[in-house]
Amino acid sequence: MSWLDGDTTAGPGDPSSGRRPPTRARLIRAFMTLVQQRGYAAVGTAEILAAAAAPRGSLYHHFPDGKSGLAVAAVEELTDDITGALQQAAVSKRSLGALLKQMASARAAWLKQTGWSEGPLLGVLTNETVPHEPDIAAALALASEAVTGAFTNLFIARGFPPDVARRHAQLARATLDGAMTLSRAARSSESLVEAGAFLARHLATPDSIGDTP
């Protein structure tokens, strides 16, 4: 599942690939799933190893800093997926309004698919590890800037001036992230559906610039 389909990725360890991924990739996938379900602090390295079907010692072999190093790698992996999806969207022929609606509706579908049991990885890590884990916090800051930059380029590709594109990108991200939290709490897609419709109506065309402060 790409970021345009939700704030997670099939990425490392995707069982739908039909191939057993390398140990490092399985560790990242197991970490992502467990942390999205239970939070960073509640997940131990033994659980990650078990979920990844990885041998003892493999975590520190691939990630010498342990769980925090694994978190940084997961953030980087997800950031690559997000920015790659946004780059593809920028050169696609789909309207910006349609893309924004897709981002919202697919997040709702992902939440429902998980039984409302998982939260978006970047948000979960941000809430738990900043400022207590400086390495993770630094990776999250870089990730946020990269995602905002890629999102900004999506708006620029649809005719927005760069300064307005960045502002709209930040508003779109904030709206989607907030609606995802509300939808998960209510176990309902309503907030995300409304958010997608709002973004398509107010942020999707250059002549909507006056609709936002």
mmCIF file of the C-alpha atoms, coordinates in Angstrom:
data_MODEL
# 
_entry.id   MODEL 
# 
loop_
_atom_site.group_PDB 
_atom_site.id 
_atom_site.type_symbol 
_atom_site.label_atom_id 
_atom_site.label_alt_id 
_atom_site.label_comp_id 
_atom_site.label_asym_id 
_atom_site.label_entity_id 
_atom_site.label_seq_id 
_atom_site.pdbx_PDB_ins_code 
_atom_site.Cartn_x 
_atom_site.Cartn_y 
_atom_site.Cartn_z 
_atom_site.occupancy 
_atom_site.B_iso_or_equiv 
_atom_site.pdbx_formal_charge 
_atom_site.auth_seq_id 
_atom_site.auth_comp_id 
_atom_site.auth_asym_id 
_atom_site.auth_atom_id 
_atom_site.pdbx_PDB_model_num 
ATOM 1   C CA . MET A 1 1   ? 0.000   0.000   0.000   1.00 0.00 ? 1   MET A CA 1 
ATOM 2   C CA . SER A 1 2   ? 1.576   3.292   -1.023  1.00 0.00 ? 2   SER A CA 1 
ATOM 3   C CA . TRP A 1 3   ? 1.210   6.496   0.919   1.00 0.00 ? 3   TRP A CA 1 
ATOM 4   C CA . LEU A 1 4   ? -1.445  7.647   -1.525  1.00 0.00 ? 4   LEU A CA 1 
ATOM 5   C CA . ASP A 1 5   ? -3.398  4.675   -0.197  1.00 0.00 ? 5   ASP A CA 1 
ATOM 6   C CA . GLY A 1 6   ? -2.701  5.415   3.449   1.00 0.00 ? 6   GLY A CA 1 
ATOM 7   C CA . ASP A 1 7   ? 0.129   6.486   5.752   1.00 0.00 ? 7   ASP A CA 1 
ATOM 8   C CA . THR A 1 8   ? 1.859   3.155   5.603   1.00 0.00 ? 8   THR A CA 1 
ATOM 9   C CA . THR A 1 9   ? 3.526   1.063   2.970   1.00 0.00 ? 9   THR A CA 1 
ATOM 10  C CA . ALA A 1 10  ? 3.508   -2.569  2.001   1.00 0.00 ? 10  ALA A CA 1 
ATOM 11  C CA . GLY A 1 11  ? 7.251   -2.042  1.734   1.00 0.00 ? 11  GLY A CA 1 
ATOM 12  C CA . PRO A 1 12  ? 9.636   -4.419  3.483   1.00 0.00 ? 12  PRO A CA 1 
ATOM 13  C CA . GLY A 1 13  ? 8.189   -7.774  4.281   1.00 0.00 ? 13  GLY A CA 1 
ATOM 14  C CA . ASP A 1 14  ? 5.014   -7.465  2.250   1.00 0.00 ? 14  ASP A CA 1 
ATOM 15  C CA . PRO A 1 15  ? 3.611   -11.014 2.203   1.00 0.00 ? 15  PRO A CA 1 
ATOM 16  C CA . SER A 1 16  ? 1.773   -10.301 -1.058  1.00 0.00 ? 16  SER A CA 1 
ATOM 17  C CA . SER A 1 17  ? 5.111   -10.290 -2.903  1.00 0.00 ? 17  SER A CA 1 
ATOM 18  C CA . GLY A 1 18  ? 5.268   -14.091 -2.746  1.00 0.00 ? 18  GLY A CA 1 
ATOM 19  C CA . ARG A 1 19  ? 8.933   -14.012 -1.712  1.00 0.00 ? 19  ARG A CA 1 
ATOM 20  C CA . ARG A 1 20  ? 10.495  -14.108 1.737   1.00 0.00 ? 20  ARG A CA 1 
ATOM 21  C CA . PRO A 1 21  ? 12.200  -10.740 2.130   1.00 0.00 ? 21  PRO A CA 1 
ATOM 22  C CA . PRO A 1 22  ? 15.669  -10.325 3.665   1.00 0.00 ? 22  PRO A CA 1 
ATOM 23  C CA . THR A 1 23  ? 16.025  -10.195 7.441   1.00 0.00 ? 23  THR A CA 1 
ATOM 24  C CA . ARG A 1 24  ? 16.584  -6.442  7.547   1.00 0.00 ? 24  ARG A CA 1 
ATOM 25  C CA . ALA A 1 25  ? 13.418  -5.809  5.562   1.00 0.00 ? 25  ALA A CA 1 
ATOM 26  C CA . ARG A 1 26  ? 11.405  -8.166  7.789   1.00 0.00 ? 26  ARG A CA 1 
ATOM 27  C CA . LEU A 1 27  ? 12.631  -6.375  10.891  1.00 0.00 ? 27  LEU A CA 1 
ATOM 28  C CA . ILE A 1 28  ? 11.531  -3.015  9.512   1.00 0.00 ? 28  ILE A CA 1 
ATOM 29  C CA . ARG A 1 29  ? 8.110   -4.354  8.529   1.00 0.00 ? 29  ARG A CA 1 
ATOM 30  C CA . ALA A 1 30  ? 7.594   -6.023  11.918  1.00 0.00 ? 30  ALA A CA 1 
ATOM 31  C CA . PHE A 1 31  ? 8.619   -2.820  13.698  1.00 0.00 ? 31  PHE A CA 1 
ATOM 32  C CA . MET A 1 32  ? 6.219   -0.726  11.618  1.00 0.00 ? 32  MET A CA 1 
ATOM 33  C CA . THR A 1 33  ? 3.253   -2.999  12.248  1.00 0.00 ? 33  THR A CA 1 
ATOM 34  C CA . LEU A 1 34  ? 3.842   -3.448  15.971  1.00 0.00 ? 34  LEU A CA 1 
ATOM 35  C CA . VAL A 1 35  ? 4.469   0.242   16.642  1.00 0.00 ? 35  VAL A CA 1 
ATOM 36  C CA . GLN A 1 36  ? 1.432   1.279   14.596  1.00 0.00 ? 36  GLN A CA 1 
ATOM 37  C CA . GLN A 1 37  ? -0.638  -1.094  16.727  1.00 0.00 ? 37  GLN A CA 1 
ATOM 38  C CA . ARG A 1 38  ? 0.783   -0.523  20.191  1.00 0.00 ? 38  ARG A CA 1 
ATOM 39  C CA . GLY A 1 39  ? 3.156   2.423   20.218  1.00 0.00 ? 39  GLY A CA 1 
ATOM 40  C CA . TYR A 1 40  ? 6.927   2.700   20.408  1.00 0.00 ? 40  TYR A CA 1 
ATOM 41  C CA . ALA A 1 41  ? 7.440   2.262   24.145  1.00 0.00 ? 41  ALA A CA 1 
ATOM 42  C CA . ALA A 1 42  ? 5.210   -0.810  24.406  1.00 0.00 ? 42  ALA A CA 1 
ATOM 43  C CA . VAL A 1 43  ? 7.118   -2.837  21.805  1.00 0.00 ? 43  VAL A CA 1 
ATOM 44  C CA . GLY A 1 44  ? 10.233  -4.756  22.830  1.00 0.00 ? 44  GLY A CA 1 
ATOM 45  C CA . THR A 1 45  ? 13.036  -6.090  20.700  1.00 0.00 ? 45  THR A CA 1 
ATOM 46  C CA . ALA A 1 46  ? 12.090  -9.715  21.471  1.00 0.00 ? 46  ALA A CA 1 
ATOM 47  C CA . GLU A 1 47  ? 8.614   -9.113  20.012  1.00 0.00 ? 47  GLU A CA 1 
ATOM 48  C CA . ILE A 1 48  ? 10.089  -7.518  16.907  1.00 0.00 ? 48  ILE A CA 1 
ATOM 49  C CA . LEU A 1 49  ? 12.401  -10.480 16.368  1.00 0.00 ? 49  LEU A CA 1 
ATOM 50  C CA . ALA A 1 50  ? 9.548   -12.934 16.831  1.00 0.00 ? 50  ALA A CA 1 
ATOM 51  C CA . ALA A 1 51  ? 7.237   -11.070 14.456  1.00 0.00 ? 51  ALA A CA 1 
ATOM 52  C CA . ALA A 1 52  ? 10.003  -10.856 11.864  1.00 0.00 ? 52  ALA A CA 1 
ATOM 53  C CA . ALA A 1 53  ? 10.961  -14.513 12.300  1.00 0.00 ? 53  ALA A CA 1 
ATOM 54  C CA . ALA A 1 54  ? 14.515  -13.228 12.647  1.00 0.00 ? 54  ALA A CA 1 
ATOM 55  C CA . PRO A 1 55  ? 17.356  -14.943 14.521  1.00 0.00 ? 55  PRO A CA 1 
ATOM 56  C CA . ARG A 1 56  ? 18.583  -13.640 17.856  1.00 0.00 ? 56  ARG A CA 1 
ATOM 57  C CA . GLY A 1 57  ? 21.258  -11.011 17.373  1.00 0.00 ? 57  GLY A CA 1 
ATOM 58  C CA . SER A 1 58  ? 20.122  -10.042 13.891  1.00 0.00 ? 58  SER A CA 1 
ATOM 59  C CA . LEU A 1 59  ? 18.562  -6.790  15.070  1.00 0.00 ? 59  LEU A CA 1 
ATOM 60  C CA . TYR A 1 60  ? 21.849  -5.433  16.419  1.00 0.00 ? 60  TYR A CA 1 
ATOM 61  C CA . HIS A 1 61  ? 23.706  -6.812  13.412  1.00 0.00 ? 61  HIS A CA 1 
ATOM 62  C CA . HIS A 1 62  ? 21.562  -4.709  11.067  1.00 0.00 ? 62  HIS A CA 1 
ATOM 63  C CA . PHE A 1 63  ? 20.847  -1.870  13.508  1.00 0.00 ? 63  PHE A CA 1 
ATOM 64  C CA . PRO A 1 64  ? 23.754  -1.342  15.954  1.00 0.00 ? 64  PRO A CA 1 
ATOM 65  C CA . ASP A 1 65  ? 21.738  1.305   17.840  1.00 0.00 ? 65  ASP A CA 1 
ATOM 66  C CA . GLY A 1 66  ? 19.014  -1.235  18.559  1.00 0.00 ? 66  GLY A CA 1 
ATOM 67  C CA . LYS A 1 67  ? 15.361  -0.263  18.533  1.00 0.00 ? 67  LYS A CA 1 
ATOM 68  C CA . SER A 1 68  ? 16.077  3.439   18.015  1.00 0.00 ? 68  SER A CA 1 
ATOM 69  C CA . GLY A 1 69  ? 18.199  2.649   14.959  1.00 0.00 ? 69  GLY A CA 1 
ATOM 70  C CA . LEU A 1 70  ? 15.434  0.436   13.646  1.00 0.00 ? 70  LEU A CA 1 
ATOM 71  C CA . ALA A 1 71  ? 12.987  3.308   14.153  1.00 0.00 ? 71  ALA A CA 1 
ATOM 72  C CA . VAL A 1 72  ? 15.198  5.663   12.150  1.00 0.00 ? 72  VAL A CA 1 
ATOM 73  C CA . ALA A 1 73  ? 15.437  3.115   9.326   1.00 0.00 ? 73  ALA A CA 1 
ATOM 74  C CA . ALA A 1 74  ? 11.650  2.657   9.327   1.00 0.00 ? 74  ALA A CA 1 
ATOM 75  C CA . VAL A 1 75  ? 11.124  6.419   9.146   1.00 0.00 ? 75  VAL A CA 1 
ATOM 76  C CA . GLU A 1 76  ? 13.539  6.678   6.223   1.00 0.00 ? 76  GLU A CA 1 
ATOM 77  C CA . GLU A 1 77  ? 11.899  3.736   4.449   1.00 0.00 ? 77  GLU A CA 1 
ATOM 78  C CA . LEU A 1 78  ? 8.432   5.212   4.825   1.00 0.00 ? 78  LEU A CA 1 
ATOM 79  C CA . THR A 1 79  ? 9.618   8.666   3.785   1.00 0.00 ? 79  THR A CA 1 
ATOM 80  C CA . ASP A 1 80  ? 11.004  7.226   0.552   1.00 0.00 ? 80  ASP A CA 1 
ATOM 81  C CA . ASP A 1 81  ? 7.651   5.572   -0.116  1.00 0.00 ? 81  ASP A CA 1 
ATOM 82  C CA . ILE A 1 82  ? 5.695   8.748   0.602   1.00 0.00 ? 82  ILE A CA 1 
ATOM 83  C CA . THR A 1 83  ? 7.861   11.051  -1.487  1.00 0.00 ? 83  THR A CA 1 
ATOM 84  C CA . GLY A 1 84  ? 8.019   8.539   -4.324  1.00 0.00 ? 84  GLY A CA 1 
ATOM 85  C CA . ALA A 1 85  ? 4.227   8.284   -4.410  1.00 0.00 ? 85  ALA A CA 1 
ATOM 86  C CA . LEU A 1 86  ? 3.891   12.066  -4.412  1.00 0.00 ? 86  LEU A CA 1 
ATOM 87  C CA . GLN A 1 87  ? 6.431   12.392  -7.229  1.00 0.00 ? 87  GLN A CA 1 
ATOM 88  C CA . GLN A 1 88  ? 4.401   9.949   -9.300  1.00 0.00 ? 88  GLN A CA 1 
ATOM 89  C CA . ALA A 1 89  ? 1.232   11.871  -8.494  1.00 0.00 ? 89  ALA A CA 1 
ATOM 90  C CA . ALA A 1 90  ? 2.850   15.142  -9.563  1.00 0.00 ? 90  ALA A CA 1 
ATOM 91  C CA . VAL A 1 91  ? 3.469   13.844  -13.083 1.00 0.00 ? 91  VAL A CA 1 
ATOM 92  C CA . SER A 1 92  ? 0.162   12.004  -13.382 1.00 0.00 ? 92  SER A CA 1 
ATOM 93  C CA . LYS A 1 93  ? -2.761  13.341  -15.362 1.00 0.00 ? 93  LYS A CA 1 
ATOM 94  C CA . ARG A 1 94  ? -5.206  13.064  -12.473 1.00 0.00 ? 94  ARG A CA 1 
ATOM 95  C CA . SER A 1 95  ? -6.645  16.271  -11.099 1.00 0.00 ? 95  SER A CA 1 
ATOM 96  C CA . LEU A 1 96  ? -5.378  17.528  -7.769  1.00 0.00 ? 96  LEU A CA 1 
ATOM 97  C CA . GLY A 1 97  ? -8.876  17.353  -6.344  1.00 0.00 ? 97  GLY A CA 1 
ATOM 98  C CA . ALA A 1 98  ? -9.174  13.690  -7.285  1.00 0.00 ? 98  ALA A CA 1 
ATOM 99  C CA . LEU A 1 99  ? -5.780  12.927  -5.750  1.00 0.00 ? 99  LEU A CA 1 
ATOM 100 C CA . LEU A 1 100 ? -6.634  14.673  -2.480  1.00 0.00 ? 100 LEU A CA 1 
ATOM 101 C CA . LYS A 1 101 ? -9.905  12.793  -2.241  1.00 0.00 ? 101 LYS A CA 1 
ATOM 102 C CA . GLN A 1 102 ? -8.062  9.544   -2.933  1.00 0.00 ? 102 GLN A CA 1 
ATOM 103 C CA . MET A 1 103 ? -5.574  10.243  -0.163  1.00 0.00 ? 103 MET A CA 1 
ATOM 104 C CA . ALA A 1 104 ? -8.417  10.724  2.308   1.00 0.00 ? 104 ALA A CA 1 
ATOM 105 C CA . SER A 1 105 ? -10.631 7.850   1.216   1.00 0.00 ? 105 SER A CA 1 
ATOM 106 C CA . ALA A 1 106 ? -7.757  5.381   1.037   1.00 0.00 ? 106 ALA A CA 1 
ATOM 107 C CA . ARG A 1 107 ? -6.641  6.272   4.566   1.00 0.00 ? 107 ARG A CA 1 
ATOM 108 C CA . ALA A 1 108 ? -10.179 5.557   5.692   1.00 0.00 ? 108 ALA A CA 1 
ATOM 109 C CA . ALA A 1 109 ? -10.055 2.211   3.898   1.00 0.00 ? 109 ALA A CA 1 
ATOM 110 C CA . TRP A 1 110 ? -6.719  1.369   5.535   1.00 0.00 ? 110 TRP A CA 1 
ATOM 111 C CA . LEU A 1 111 ? -8.016  2.207   9.019   1.00 0.00 ? 111 LEU A CA 1 
ATOM 112 C CA . LYS A 1 112 ? -11.060 0.046   8.446   1.00 0.00 ? 112 LYS A CA 1 
ATOM 113 C CA . GLN A 1 113 ? -8.911  -2.784  7.078   1.00 0.00 ? 113 GLN A CA 1 
ATOM 114 C CA . THR A 1 114 ? -6.787  -2.759  10.249  1.00 0.00 ? 114 THR A CA 1 
ATOM 115 C CA . GLY A 1 115 ? -9.904  -2.813  12.411  1.00 0.00 ? 115 GLY A CA 1 
ATOM 116 C CA . TRP A 1 116 ? -9.075  0.732   13.507  1.00 0.00 ? 116 TRP A CA 1 
ATOM 117 C CA . SER A 1 117 ? -6.202  -0.828  15.475  1.00 0.00 ? 117 SER A CA 1 
ATOM 118 C CA . GLU A 1 118 ? -3.238  0.934   13.835  1.00 0.00 ? 118 GLU A CA 1 
ATOM 119 C CA . GLY A 1 119 ? -2.167  4.556   13.695  1.00 0.00 ? 119 GLY A CA 1 
ATOM 120 C CA . PRO A 1 120 ? 0.131   6.229   11.151  1.00 0.00 ? 120 PRO A CA 1 
ATOM 121 C CA . LEU A 1 121 ? 3.749   5.422   11.948  1.00 0.00 ? 121 LEU A CA 1 
ATOM 122 C CA . LEU A 1 122 ? 5.164   8.942   11.657  1.00 0.00 ? 122 LEU A CA 1 
ATOM 123 C CA . GLY A 1 123 ? 2.460   10.335  13.925  1.00 0.00 ? 123 GLY A CA 1 
ATOM 124 C CA . VAL A 1 124 ? 2.858   7.577   16.512  1.00 0.00 ? 124 VAL A CA 1 
ATOM 125 C CA . LEU A 1 125 ? 6.617   8.049   16.662  1.00 0.00 ? 125 LEU A CA 1 
ATOM 126 C CA . THR A 1 126 ? 6.334   11.828  16.796  1.00 0.00 ? 126 THR A CA 1 
ATOM 127 C CA . ASN A 1 127 ? 3.933   11.710  19.730  1.00 0.00 ? 127 ASN A CA 1 
ATOM 128 C CA . GLU A 1 128 ? 6.091   9.267   21.704  1.00 0.00 ? 128 GLU A CA 1 
ATOM 129 C CA . THR A 1 129 ? 9.724   9.947   20.923  1.00 0.00 ? 129 THR A CA 1 
ATOM 130 C CA . VAL A 1 130 ? 10.098  13.722  20.530  1.00 0.00 ? 130 VAL A CA 1 
ATOM 131 C CA . PRO A 1 131 ? 12.111  15.018  22.413  1.00 0.00 ? 131 PRO A CA 1 
ATOM 132 C CA . HIS A 1 132 ? 13.148  11.892  24.335  1.00 0.00 ? 132 HIS A CA 1 
ATOM 133 C CA . GLU A 1 133 ? 14.887  10.127  21.429  1.00 0.00 ? 133 GLU A CA 1 
ATOM 134 C CA . PRO A 1 134 ? 17.037  12.711  19.619  1.00 0.00 ? 134 PRO A CA 1 
ATOM 135 C CA . ASP A 1 135 ? 18.075  10.416  16.745  1.00 0.00 ? 135 ASP A CA 1 
ATOM 136 C CA . ILE A 1 136 ? 14.477  9.497   15.980  1.00 0.00 ? 136 ILE A CA 1 
ATOM 137 C CA . ALA A 1 137 ? 13.385  13.113  16.394  1.00 0.00 ? 137 ALA A CA 1 
ATOM 138 C CA . ALA A 1 138 ? 16.009  14.213  13.875  1.00 0.00 ? 138 ALA A CA 1 
ATOM 139 C CA . ALA A 1 139 ? 14.862  11.558  11.395  1.00 0.00 ? 139 ALA A CA 1 
ATOM 140 C CA . LEU A 1 140 ? 11.245  12.642  11.850  1.00 0.00 ? 140 LEU A CA 1 
ATOM 141 C CA . ALA A 1 141 ? 12.153  16.290  11.234  1.00 0.00 ? 141 ALA A CA 1 
ATOM 142 C CA . LEU A 1 142 ? 13.914  15.365  8.001   1.00 0.00 ? 142 LEU A CA 1 
ATOM 143 C CA . ALA A 1 143 ? 10.973  13.181  7.008   1.00 0.00 ? 143 ALA A CA 1 
ATOM 144 C CA . SER A 1 144 ? 8.466   15.952  7.624   1.00 0.00 ? 144 SER A CA 1 
ATOM 145 C CA . GLU A 1 145 ? 10.415  18.412  5.512   1.00 0.00 ? 145 GLU A CA 1 
ATOM 146 C CA . ALA A 1 146 ? 10.854  15.882  2.711   1.00 0.00 ? 146 ALA A CA 1 
ATOM 147 C CA . VAL A 1 147 ? 7.149   15.054  2.660   1.00 0.00 ? 147 VAL A CA 1 
ATOM 148 C CA . THR A 1 148 ? 6.136   18.709  2.750   1.00 0.00 ? 148 THR A CA 1 
ATOM 149 C CA . GLY A 1 149 ? 8.570   19.402  -0.087  1.00 0.00 ? 149 GLY A CA 1 
ATOM 150 C CA . ALA A 1 150 ? 7.178   16.584  -2.218  1.00 0.00 ? 150 ALA A CA 1 
ATOM 151 C CA . PHE A 1 151 ? 3.631   17.645  -1.422  1.00 0.00 ? 151 PHE A CA 1 
ATOM 152 C CA . THR A 1 152 ? 4.548   21.225  -2.352  1.00 0.00 ? 152 THR A CA 1 
ATOM 153 C CA . ASN A 1 153 ? 5.862   20.037  -5.707  1.00 0.00 ? 153 ASN A CA 1 
ATOM 154 C CA . LEU A 1 154 ? 2.522   18.330  -6.314  1.00 0.00 ? 154 LEU A CA 1 
ATOM 155 C CA . PHE A 1 155 ? 0.768   21.689  -5.947  1.00 0.00 ? 155 PHE A CA 1 
ATOM 156 C CA . ILE A 1 156 ? 3.399   23.462  -8.052  1.00 0.00 ? 156 ILE A CA 1 
ATOM 157 C CA . ALA A 1 157 ? 2.845   20.902  -10.806 1.00 0.00 ? 157 ALA A CA 1 
ATOM 158 C CA . ARG A 1 158 ? -0.816  21.910  -10.793 1.00 0.00 ? 158 ARG A CA 1 
ATOM 159 C CA . GLY A 1 159 ? -0.054  25.602  -11.340 1.00 0.00 ? 159 GLY A CA 1 
ATOM 160 C CA . PHE A 1 160 ? 0.340   27.033  -7.829  1.00 0.00 ? 160 PHE A CA 1 
ATOM 161 C CA . PRO A 1 161 ? 3.028   29.633  -7.090  1.00 0.00 ? 161 PRO A CA 1 
ATOM 162 C CA . PRO A 1 162 ? 5.739   28.087  -4.859  1.00 0.00 ? 162 PRO A CA 1 
ATOM 163 C CA . ASP A 1 163 ? 4.880   30.029  -1.694  1.00 0.00 ? 163 ASP A CA 1 
ATOM 164 C CA . VAL A 1 164 ? 1.184   29.276  -2.011  1.00 0.00 ? 164 VAL A CA 1 
ATOM 165 C CA . ALA A 1 165 ? 1.945   25.663  -2.936  1.00 0.00 ? 165 ALA A CA 1 
ATOM 166 C CA . ARG A 1 166 ? 3.885   25.157  0.286   1.00 0.00 ? 166 ARG A CA 1 
ATOM 167 C CA . ARG A 1 167 ? 1.152   26.742  2.375   1.00 0.00 ? 167 ARG A CA 1 
ATOM 168 C CA . HIS A 1 168 ? -1.506  24.569  0.762   1.00 0.00 ? 168 HIS A CA 1 
ATOM 169 C CA . ALA A 1 169 ? 0.697   21.491  1.150   1.00 0.00 ? 169 ALA A CA 1 
ATOM 170 C CA . GLN A 1 170 ? 1.017   22.127  4.873   1.00 0.00 ? 170 GLN A CA 1 
ATOM 171 C CA . LEU A 1 171 ? -2.723  22.718  5.210   1.00 0.00 ? 171 LEU A CA 1 
ATOM 172 C CA . ALA A 1 172 ? -3.502  19.543  3.295   1.00 0.00 ? 172 ALA A CA 1 
ATOM 173 C CA . ARG A 1 173 ? -1.137  17.481  5.418   1.00 0.00 ? 173 ARG A CA 1 
ATOM 174 C CA . ALA A 1 174 ? -2.528  18.895  8.654   1.00 0.00 ? 174 ALA A CA 1 
ATOM 175 C CA . THR A 1 175 ? -6.099  18.306  7.533   1.00 0.00 ? 175 THR A CA 1 
ATOM 176 C CA . LEU A 1 176 ? -5.458  14.699  6.502   1.00 0.00 ? 176 LEU A CA 1 
ATOM 177 C CA . ASP A 1 177 ? -3.480  13.895  9.651   1.00 0.00 ? 177 ASP A CA 1 
ATOM 178 C CA . GLY A 1 178 ? -6.093  15.412  11.931  1.00 0.00 ? 178 GLY A CA 1 
ATOM 179 C CA . ALA A 1 179 ? -8.965  13.717  10.139  1.00 0.00 ? 179 ALA A CA 1 
ATOM 180 C CA . MET A 1 180 ? -7.166  10.385  10.387  1.00 0.00 ? 180 MET A CA 1 
ATOM 181 C CA . THR A 1 181 ? -6.925  10.753  14.164  1.00 0.00 ? 181 THR A CA 1 
ATOM 182 C CA . LEU A 1 182 ? -10.598 11.688  14.438  1.00 0.00 ? 182 LEU A CA 1 
ATOM 183 C CA . SER A 1 183 ? -11.687 8.821   12.207  1.00 0.00 ? 183 SER A CA 1 
ATOM 184 C CA . ARG A 1 184 ? -9.664  6.305   14.161  1.00 0.00 ? 184 ARG A CA 1 
ATOM 185 C CA . ALA A 1 185 ? -11.047 7.549   17.488  1.00 0.00 ? 185 ALA A CA 1 
ATOM 186 C CA . ALA A 1 186 ? -14.626 7.410   16.231  1.00 0.00 ? 186 ALA A CA 1 
ATOM 187 C CA . ARG A 1 187 ? -14.081 4.172   14.282  1.00 0.00 ? 187 ARG A CA 1 
ATOM 188 C CA . SER A 1 188 ? -15.772 5.921   11.394  1.00 0.00 ? 188 SER A CA 1 
ATOM 189 C CA . SER A 1 189 ? -14.669 7.140   7.977   1.00 0.00 ? 189 SER A CA 1 
ATOM 190 C CA . GLU A 1 190 ? -16.764 10.291  8.204   1.00 0.00 ? 190 GLU A CA 1 
ATOM 191 C CA . SER A 1 191 ? -13.995 12.716  9.185   1.00 0.00 ? 191 SER A CA 1 
ATOM 192 C CA . LEU A 1 192 ? -11.683 11.557  6.408   1.00 0.00 ? 192 LEU A CA 1 
ATOM 193 C CA . VAL A 1 193 ? -14.415 11.623  3.777   1.00 0.00 ? 193 VAL A CA 1 
ATOM 194 C CA . GLU A 1 194 ? -15.310 15.173  4.809   1.00 0.00 ? 194 GLU A CA 1 
ATOM 195 C CA . ALA A 1 195 ? -11.639 16.165  4.841   1.00 0.00 ? 195 ALA A CA 1 
ATOM 196 C CA . GLY A 1 196 ? -11.123 14.891  1.312   1.00 0.00 ? 196 GLY A CA 1 
ATOM 197 C CA . ALA A 1 197 ? -14.154 16.786  0.061   1.00 0.00 ? 197 ALA A CA 1 
ATOM 198 C CA . PHE A 1 198 ? -12.997 19.958  1.844   1.00 0.00 ? 198 PHE A CA 1 
ATOM 199 C CA . LEU A 1 199 ? -9.486  19.781  0.388   1.00 0.00 ? 199 LEU A CA 1 
ATOM 200 C CA . ALA A 1 200 ? -10.791 19.148  -3.121  1.00 0.00 ? 200 ALA A CA 1 
ATOM 201 C CA . ARG A 1 201 ? -13.173 22.082  -2.819  1.00 0.00 ? 201 ARG A CA 1 
ATOM 202 C CA . HIS A 1 202 ? -10.890 24.667  -1.184  1.00 0.00 ? 202 HIS A CA 1 
ATOM 203 C CA . LEU A 1 203 ? -7.260  23.822  -1.975  1.00 0.00 ? 203 LEU A CA 1 
ATOM 204 C CA . ALA A 1 204 ? -7.192  22.010  -5.293  1.00 0.00 ? 204 ALA A CA 1 
ATOM 205 C CA . THR A 1 205 ? -7.150  24.835  -7.846  1.00 0.00 ? 205 THR A CA 1 
ATOM 206 C CA . PRO A 1 206 ? -5.017  27.974  -8.082  1.00 0.00 ? 206 PRO A CA 1 
ATOM 207 C CA . ASP A 1 207 ? -8.144  30.143  -8.092  1.00 0.00 ? 207 ASP A CA 1 
ATOM 208 C CA . SER A 1 208 ? -8.939  28.802  -4.605  1.00 0.00 ? 208 SER A CA 1 
ATOM 209 C CA . ILE A 1 209 ? -5.951  30.718  -3.190  1.00 0.00 ? 209 ILE A CA 1 
ATOM 210 C CA . GLY A 1 210 ? -8.209  33.306  -1.613  1.00 0.00 ? 210 GLY A CA 1 
ATOM 211 C CA . ASP A 1 211 ? -10.109 30.623  0.309   1.00 0.00 ? 211 ASP A CA 1 
ATOM 212 C CA . THR A 1 212 ? -7.256  30.210  2.816   1.00 0.00 ? 212 THR A CA 1 
ATOM 213 C CA . PRO A 1 213 ? -5.478  32.784  4.959   1.00 0.00 ? 213 PRO A CA 1 
# 
